[in-house]
Amino acid sequence: DVFLRFLQPNAPRLILDLGCGYGPIGIILARLYPQAHVVMADKDMLAVRYARINLAHNNITNADVVGSVGMESVPDEP
């Protein structure tokens, strides 16, 4: 609840979760903003794997996970 109170009420089109780990924040954001596309990125490929598994388990279709060191492999558009 504390985290969600700091989010802006405007509906974003694209959200980046840099350093997503296994994906809890990206999954919450994808559910909170179903019209947005969430790009989740992490340099740890095991974290990327678990984030993808968690997206599938939570039926999240408006998010992708990429392996990336910083912004290196993050797409500009969904």
WOSUL-V914870 format. One record per backbone hydrogen bond with DSSP energy under -0.5 kcal/mol. CO is the residue of the C=O (numbers start at 1). NH is the residue of the N-H. Records with the same first field share a line. If there is no record, write none. Layout:
BEGIN
CO = NH ; NH
END
This chain:
BEGIN
1 = 5
2 = 6
3 = 6
4 = 7
10 = 12
13 = 37
15 = 39
16 = 18
17 = 20 ; 41
20 = 23
23 = 27
24 = 28
25 = 29
26 = 30
27 = 31
28 = 32
29 = 33
31 = 34
33 = 36
36 = 38
37 = 15 ; 39
38 = 40 ; 64
39 = 17
40 = 66
41 = 19 ; 20
42 = 68
43 = 45
44 = 48
45 = 49
46 = 50
47 = 51
48 = 52
49 = 53
50 = 54
51 = 55
52 = 56
53 = 57
54 = 58
55 = 60
56 = 59
59 = 61
62 = 38
64 = 40
66 = 42 ; 68
68 = 70
69 = 72
71 = 74
END
